[in-house]
Amino acid sequence: HRLDDWLRTLLEWNSDKRGKDAGGQVTVFTQLNSILSEKRLSVFNMKNKCLHSFSVPSSHSFTVLQDSVYEETSIPADKQLLLTDHGYRITAEDDLLQFVGSQLPIFLVDQSKLSLSPGEQLKSVKFQIPHLVQYFLRDT
């Protein structure tokens, strides 16, 4: 949402308004700075194989993250299983900021009765190895 607003400001048709707020002050650089300094948490949804990204302010709680996940995925908070790449279950006692800088996303498993089991969700992820890497793997 903030990136959309920034792009609209930056791409304003009227050159007198471009990059400025309603008062005429140049804000495009401060907006970009706040967007780039934002801490974000990546969550990979195992059910539909989508990567979601959520802003994590320092005051962000686990329940706020669960609410955000629900808004984007329609998975109720009590049916969300959030796991690290090592299989550690993230709970309300965990500080979410410790997961922000990770190269790998948090994994979201849907525990609804209508959903596949966590094991089946893991098995259904198709790994795509680039053709050049496949070629090198065949030759070793």
C-alpha positions in Angstrom: 0.0 0.0 0.0 2.7 2.5 0.9 4.7 1.6 -2.2 1.6 2.2 -4.3 1.2 5.6 -2.7 4.9 6.4 -3.3 4.6 5.4 -7.0 1.5 7.5 -7.5 3.3 10.5 -6.0 6.3 9.9 -8.2 4.4 9.3 -11.4 2.0 12.2 -10.9 1.0 13.6 -14.4 1.1 17.3 -13.2 4.8 18.2 -12.8 3.9 20.8 -10.2 2.5 18.1 -7.9 4.9 15.3 -8.8 6.8 14.0 -5.8 5.1 16.4 -3.4 2.4 16.3 -0.8 -0.8 18.4 -0.7 1.2 21.3 0.8 3.8 21.3 -2.0 6.6 19.9 0.1 8.8 17.3 -1.6 8.1 14.0 0.2 9.1 11.4 -2.4 12.5 10.8 -0.8 11.3 10.6 2.8 8.6 8.2 1.7 11.1 6.0 -0.1 13.4 6.0 2.9 10.6 4.9 5.3 9.6 2.1 2.8 13.2 0.9 2.5 13.9 0.9 6.2 10.7 -1.1 7.0 11.2 -4.5 8.5 9.4 -7.2 6.5 8.7 -10.8 7.2 8.2 -13.2 4.4 5.7 -16.0 4.9 5.4 -18.9 2.4 1.9 -20.4 2.3 2.3 -24.2 1.8 -1.4 -24.6 0.8 -1.3 -22.4 -2.3 2.5 -22.0 -2.8 2.4 -18.2 -2.5 4.9 -15.9 -0.8 3.4 -13.2 1.3 5.3 -10.2 2.8 4.2 -8.4 6.0 5.5 -5.3 7.6 6.8 -5.9 11.2 7.1 -2.8 13.3 8.9 -3.2 16.6 5.6 -3.2 18.4 4.1 -5.9 16.2 2.7 -8.8 18.1 2.2 -12.4 17.1 -1.6 -12.0 17.0 -1.3 -9.0 14.7 0.8 -11.1 12.3 -1.9 -13.9 12.5 -4.6 -11.3 11.8 -2.6 -10.1 8.8 -2.1 -13.6 7.5 -5.8 -14.3 7.9 -6.7 -11.2 5.9 -4.5 -12.3 3.0 -5.0 -16.1 3.1 -8.4 -16.6 4.8 -6.8 -19.1 7.2 -8.1 -18.6 10.7 -5.5 -17.8 13.4 -6.2 -21.0 15.3 -5.6 -23.0 12.1 -2.2 -21.4 11.3 1.0 -23.3 12.0 4.0 -21.0 11.5 7.3 -22.8 11.2 10.9 -21.7 10.6 13.1 -23.5 8.0 14.3 -25.7 10.9 10.8 -26.8 11.9 10.6 -24.5 15.0 7.0 -23.6 15.7 6.6 -19.8 16.2 4.3 -18.8 19.0 3.1 -15.7 20.8 6.1 -15.9 23.1 8.6 -15.4 20.3 9.9 -12.0 19.2 9.0 -11.7 15.5 12.0 -9.4 14.9 14.4 -12.3 15.2 12.9 -13.8 12.0 13.0 -10.6 9.9 16.5 -10.8 8.5 16.3 -14.5 7.6 17.1 -15.5 4.0 14.3 -18.1 4.1 10.7 -17.3 4.7 8.5 -18.5 7.6 6.4 -21.4 6.4 2.6 -21.3 6.9 0.8 -24.6 7.2 -3.0 -24.6 7.1 -4.3 -27.0 9.8 -7.9 -26.9 8.7 -9.7 -30.2 8.3 -10.4 -29.5 4.6 -6.7 -28.9 4.0 -3.9 -31.4 3.3 -1.9 -32.6 6.3 1.4 -30.7 6.8 3.3 -33.7 5.4 1.2 -33.8 2.3 1.6 -30.0 1.9 5.3 -30.4 2.0 5.3 -33.3 -0.5 3.2 -31.2 -3.0 5.9 -28.5 -3.3 7.5 -29.0 -6.7 11.1 -28.0 -6.8 12.2 -26.7 -10.1 15.9 -27.1 -10.9 17.1 -24.8 -13.7 18.1 -26.7 -16.9 21.8 -25.6 -16.7 22.0 -27.0 -13.1 20.4 -30.2 -14.2 23.0 -30.5 -16.9 25.8 -30.1 -14.4 24.2 -32.6 -12.0 24.0 -35.2 -14.8 27.7 -34.9 -15.5 28.9 -35.4 -11.9 
